[in-house]
Amino acid sequence: MPKDSFSLYSQVQTNGGCRFHRSYVIFTILLILSLCYYIIVYENSESWTAAVRLFLPETFHNKTTNVSLTTVSRGNVSLTTVSRGISAEPWKPPEPYYVAYPNNYIFVINEPEKCQKENTFVVLIIPVAPGNGEGGTERSVADKIISLLFLIGLPTSQDSEKLQEDLLQESEKYHDILQSNFWDSYYNLTIKTVVMLEWLSAYCQNASYAMKIDSDIFLNVKNLVNMLLPAPKQNYMTGLTVYSPALYPPYALGLGYVFSLDLAGKLVKAAQIVKPVYIEDVYVGMCMNHLGIALTDPPDGSLFNVFPVDYNRCRYSKLIATTTRSLNNQVDFWRDLQTPGPYC
């Protein structure tokens, strides 16, 4: 090879080696940046999605489930059957604070004339999961009528069609079920609560009070009515009130809180403005705070109990609500209190 050619070849080799080195460095940097980007996006995708959702219309979509509603008439009740195609896994929210509200939910099973027909004084609404609508209580105390309704969403389990048929049969027999077309899950309890308020506002304004009460609660209806007889009929809510100003405004624990019926419509309007969180009792407190309406402490701090109270006839004759360890406990305690004789 000539000398000049050798020099040119050496230069090309040197330049090519430099270009290769630079390309290798650039490729390595791009690879590292790509990996970092992937990790960041993967680790924060749910949070990012949730953040974006805050600025999007609150609509509920579940691409794995198809729902068709067919209205039928059974007896005196207009019912809607639900047929659904469900994937192997039930729907789960992308992150714990996802709440698809406000939205326009409809009632699949409704009792629109219950409060009017029964001339209700206080209506008890018990949110339950599909398949768990059991229970009962006194229906009249001191000539005051107590109406009872179980509130349910759409079942999401594999046997949803059978559960839905069972609900339709129970509704036709007992007329004590309300069902709306949101997916029934722990994360949707706020939806369940606002749907309850919507129903009360639309169909139960002739009643004086409502009580949202969990299914594992023992309720002394006589003491509830006695507390409500002298109570205000406007802007009134009471229960086991929690004060944690550093975290939340005051709110009544969801185990059982009582409110005057004028609040139902007011809280529904507030729910169109106050951003939802999935902790339903906290959210009700946030809406009350938005309305500028203070909670009312119960006349006695021992009337509502978040921890199960050991049963004795005297103690249970004085409380209104307490959690229990089982449904059998509730039934046994109630039966014992009905037997004649002194309480204390």
N, C-alpha and C positions, 0 to 999 in steps of 0.2 A: 504494500500500500504506500503511495507517495506521502511525503511528509505533510504536505498541505492537507491532503485528504485525511491523514491520521489526526491532524489537529482539529479539522472540522468534525470528524467522527467523535473525538474526545469531547468536544464542546457540546455536540448533540447529546452524547451520553450523560454529560454533566447536567445539561439543562433538563434532559428527560428525567434524570434522577431527582432533580429539584422539584420538577412538576409532580412527579409521583409522590414525593415526600409531602408536598403541599396538599395534594389531593387526598392523601391518606389522613393527614391531620384534619382537613375540612370534613371528610367523611366521618371520622371518629367524633368530631364535635357535633355534627348533625345527628349522629346516632345517639349520643348522650342526651342531646336536647329532646329528641323524639321520645326516648325512654322516660325522661323526666315529665314531659307533657302527658304521656300515657298514664303514668302513675298518678299525677295530679288529677287528671280528668276522671280516672277510674275511682280514686279514693273519694272524690268530692262530687261525683256525678249526681247522687241523690240530693245532696244539699243544693247543688246548682239548680237541679230541676225544681226543687221546692222553692228556691229563691225566685226563679223565673215565674213559677206558678202564682206567686203573690201578685203579679202584675197582669195576669191573664184572667179572663172571665171564669168564674167558678162553675165548671161543668163537670159532670161525672161520666167517665167513660170506662168501660171494661170490655176490651176487645175479645176477651176469651169467653164471654157469656152473651147469649142472645135471649131476649125476653119478649114474649108476646102475651098481651093481656086480652082476655075475652070476657065480656060482661055477661052474666047470666042472672036470672031471678030465681031465688029459692025462698018460698014463703013470702014473708013481708020484708025481706032484706035483699038489697041489690048487692051481689057479690061479683068479684072478678077473679077468674081463674088465671093462674100463672103457669105458663110452660116455658122451660128454660133449657138451653143446652150449656152444660157446665164443663169446663176443663177439669183435668185430674186434680189440680190444686185450687182451693178456694182463693178468691181475690184477697190480696193483702195490700195495704197502702205502701207507697214508696218510702215514706218516712213518717215518724210518729205524730207530726202535727198537721198532717193532711186532712182537711175536712172539706167535703164538697158542698158547701153552703155559703151563700144563699143559692137556692135552686128551686125550681117548681116541682115539688113532689106531689104525687096523687095518692089517694087512699084506695088500696086494692080491696080491703074489707072495711066497711064503715058502718057506724051506728049514728047517723046524723040527728035522729029524733030522741035519743036516749034521755038527755037531760030534760027536755021538754015533757016527755011522757012521764018521767018519774018525779018531776018537780023537785029536782035535786037541790040539796043544801050544800053538800060538799061532794065533789067527785074525786075518787081515788084512781090515779093512773099508775099502773105497775108496768114498767118496761121489762120485758122478758125476751129470752131467746126463743125462736121457733121450737115448739115441742115441749116448752116448759110453762105453759099457761095454766097453772093450777093454783088453787087457793080460794079463799073466801073470807067473809067478815059479816058483821051485823049490817043490815040494810036500813035500819031505822033506830034512832036514838032520840028520846024526848020529842017525838013527832017530827024529827028532822030526817030527811031521806039521804042516805049515803049511796051513791052510785059507784060501781066498780068496773074498770075497764083495763084490759091487758093490751099493751102497745108492742107491736112486733114489726120488724122489717122483713125483707125477703130472705128466705133460707138460702144458704150457700153450700150446704153439704151435698154429698152424692145422692142422698135420698130425698132431695128437695121436693120432687113431685108428690111423693107420699105425704111428706110433712104438710105441703100446701093443701092437699085434699083433706087431711085431718083437721087443719085449721078451718076450712070451709064448713065441715060437718059440725065442729064445735061452735062456730059462729051461728050457724042455723039453729042449734039447740039452745045456746045460752045467751046469745046476743051481747057478749061482753068482750069482743075482740076488735081492735083497730089495727090495721096493717097498711103500711106505706111502702112505696116502691124504692126504698134505699136498701143496700146490702146490710144485713144485720151483723154487726161485728163490734168488738170493743172499741175500735177506733172511730166508729160512727155514732157514739153515744150522744155527742153534741147534736148531730142531725136528728137523732131520735127525740131529744129534748125539745128542739125548736119545732119539729113536726107536732109534738104534743101541744105546744103552745098555740100553733096554728089551728089545731083542731078545737081546742078550748075556745079560742077567739071566734071561730066560725060557727060552732055548734052548741056551745054551752054557756052563753052569756047570761042565761036566766039563773044559773047557780050563783051562790055567794062566794064559795071558796073551792080551791082544788088542792090536792096534795099529790106530789110525785113521791113515790115510795118504792124502794127496792124490794125484790121478791123474798129476800132473806130476813125481812124485818117483822118482828112482832109488833102489832099495832093495837093499842087500846083505844077503840073507837069512841067509847063513852067519854074518856078524858079529852080526846081530840075535840069532840063536839062541845064539851063544857068550856074548853079554852076558847073556842071560836064564837060562842054565843055573844060575849061582850066585845069581841075584837073589832077593829076598824074594817070597813068594807071597801076601802080604797087604799092603794099604795102600801099594802100590807104583805110582808113576807117574813116568816119566822122558821126556826128550826135550830139545829146545833150550829151556831154561827162561829166561823173561824176568822180570826184576825191575823193577817200576816202582811202588813203594809209594805214590807221590803220586797215582797214577791207579787202579791195579788191584792186587789181590793177585798173588803169583807165579803164573804159568801157563806151560804148555808150548805152544809155537807149533803151530798146527794143521797144519803141513806133515807132521807125523808124530810122534805121541806113543804111548807104550807103557804099559800098565797091567795090574795083576793083576786077574783076573776077579772077585774079591770086591768090587772097587770099583764094578762096573756097577750093582748093586742099591743100593748106598749113594748113588751119585750121582743115581740116579733119584729116591730119596726126598728128597734135598736139592733137586732141581729142583722139587718141589712147594712149596717154601718160598722159595727164592731167586728174586727177581724176574728174569725173563730179559732179556738184551740180545741183539742180533742178532750180536754178535761171538762166534762159538761157542767159540773157544779161551779167550777171556777168561772166558766164562760157566762153562766147566768149572773154571777156576782159582777162580772165585768159589764154586762148589759145594765144591771141595776145601777152601777156606778156611773155609767154613761147617762142614764136617765136622771141622775141626781137624787135617787130614792134610797133612803137608808133602810137597812134591815132592822127588824124588831126583835129584841131578845125575848125568848119565851118567859112566862111568868116565874118559872122555876128551872134552874139550870140542870136538874136531874130528869127532866121530862123526855129529853132525847139523848140516846146513848150510842156511841159509836162502837163500844166493845160490849160483847154479850154480858148481860146482867144475870148472875146466878138466880134461879127462880126461887122466890117465895111469894106466897099469895099476897101478903101485905105490900111488899115492894112493887109488884107488878100492878097492883090496883091503883098505884099513884103515878106511874109513868105513862108516856104516850107511845114512844117508839124505842126499840132496842134491837140491835142485831142479835141473831140467834145462831146456833150451831147446826141446826137442821130444820127441815119442814116439820118433822115429827115433833120437835120441841115446840114449834109455834102452835100446832094443833093441841098438844097436851096442855100447854099453859092456858090456852084459850078455854078449853073445856073445864079446866079446874076453876077458872075465874067465874064460869057460869053457874057453878054449883051454889046452892043456897048456903047462907051462913056468913058470919063476920069475916072481913078481909084481914083485920089485924087483931 
